[in-house]
Amino acid sequence: MESPTHSLPSLFKQLGLASDPISIDQFIATHSPLKPELHLADAFFWNKSQAQFLRDEILEDADWAEVVDQLNVLLRKGRDA
């Protein structure tokens, strides 16, 4: 299996968010944990285009899907859990 072509910082850049490690940690700490039944793209903190991007990448198992899954896991349990 190939390693992901995208990193968590590159996903944050793609979403138009600050992508340095401190900002990523703060984002995850602020927005986690997500409720188990809540789909990542349905979280209140995404704007419409961010939510659509996340939804499309997962549904299409596209290029960003693996790192979107990584973000999903982090937002479910927190980065240091």
N, C-alpha and C positions, 0 to 999 in steps of 0.2 A: 504494500500500500504506500502510495506517495504521501509525503508530508504536505500539509496545507500550503497553498500558494499564497495565502493571505494571512496576516498576523492580526492580533487583536488591535494593536495601534492603527493598522491600515483600515480595519473595519470602522473604527471610531472616526478616522479621517473621512471615509466614504459617507458616513452618516452626518458629517458636518459638525462633529464634536471634537473637543480638545482631546488630543491623542497621546499626551505624555503620560508616563506611569502614574504620577500623582493624581492627575485628572481622571484617569481610568479608575483608579482605586476609589476616589471620591464618588464617582458616578455609581459604581457598584455598591458602595456603602450606603449611599443615599437612597437607591432604588431597590435594594434587596431586603428581605427575600420576597420574591414574587409568589403569589398564591399558586399552588400546584395546578389548579384547573385553568389558570389564565394563560392563554397563548402569548408568547413573547411579543408578537406584533400588536397585540391588543392592549398592551400596557399603556396607561394614561400619559406617560411622559414622552412618547414619540409623536412627532408631527405626522401629518398624512403621508408625506413622501417617504419618511423614514420607515413608517409602519408598512407601507406597500413594498418597499425594497426588501425588508426582512421577510415578509410573507412570501414574496415571489422567489427569493433565494431558497427558502426551505421547500416550498411546493415544487419547484422545478429541480431540486437537488443540484442547484447551480454552483458556479465557481466559488461563491462565498459561503455556501451552506455549512461547511465544517466549522468555520470560525463563528458563524452565527450560532451554531449549536454550542460552541464553547461559551459565548456570551450568555446564552440561555442558562447553561449550567451555573455559571458564576452568579447570575442574578437570582437563581433559586436558592443558593446556599451561601453566597458571599465569597469573596476572593480568597480569604485565608481559611475557609472551612475545609 
